[in-house]
Amino acid sequence: MNSTITTKFQTTIPKAVREKLGISIHDSLKWEVEKGRVIVSPVRGDFLRYQGSVKIGAGDVSTDIQTARERQADKYR
């Protein structure tokens, strides 16, 4: 598969490649150059890095969300 580079140095990722990599709009790509070749890989989010960033109590999810929002808002008061 080929794609063309525009005057703004942009290119379109072919649909077959997007589907195979499971990427969509707003996803990030990692670019690497090795021995004259370009390697493009999707950047996968590591959701566990957010573990413990929101302090909530045990119990009802709706109450926990509201409590977290209130605590976040308190930072700006």
SVG drawing of the C-alpha trace seen along z (x, -y; Angstrom):
<svg xmlns="http://www.w3.org/2000/svg" viewBox="-26 -30 47 36">
<polyline fill="none" stroke="black" stroke-width="0.4" points="0.0,0.0 1.1,-3.5 0.1,-7.0 1.2,-10.4 2.7,-13.1 1.0,-16.5 2.6,-19.9 1.9,-20.1 3.8,-16.8 0.6,-15.0 -0.5,-11.6 -3.6,-9.3 -3.3,-6.0 -4.9,-3.4 -8.2,-2.0 -6.9,1.6 -3.9,0.4 -6.2,-1.6 -8.5,1.4 -5.6,3.9 -4.0,1.6 -7.4,0.7 -6.8,-3.0 -9.3,-5.8 -9.4,-9.6 -7.7,-11.2 -5.5,-8.2 -1.7,-8.7 1.0,-7.2 4.6,-6.6 7.2,-7.2 10.6,-5.5 13.4,-5.4 15.6,-2.3 18.2,-1.6 16.5,-3.8 13.0,-2.5 10.1,-4.1 8.2,-2.1 4.7,-3.5 2.9,-2.0 -0.3,-3.0 0.2,-4.4 -1.9,-2.4 -3.1,-4.2 -2.0,-2.7 -5.2,-3.3 -3.5,-1.9 -1.3,-5.0 -4.5,-6.8 -5.0,-4.4 -5.5,-6.3 -5.8,-9.7 -9.4,-10.1 -10.2,-9.5 -13.6,-8.0 -15.2,-6.0 -16.6,-2.5 -20.2,-2.1 -22.7,-3.6 -21.0,-4.6 -23.2,-7.7 -22.4,-9.0 -18.7,-8.3 -18.7,-10.2 -20.5,-13.2 -18.0,-13.1 -15.1,-13.1 -16.5,-16.0 -17.0,-18.0 -13.4,-17.3 -12.1,-18.3 -14.2,-21.6 -12.9,-22.4 -9.4,-22.7 -10.6,-25.8 -12.5,-27.5"/>
</svg>
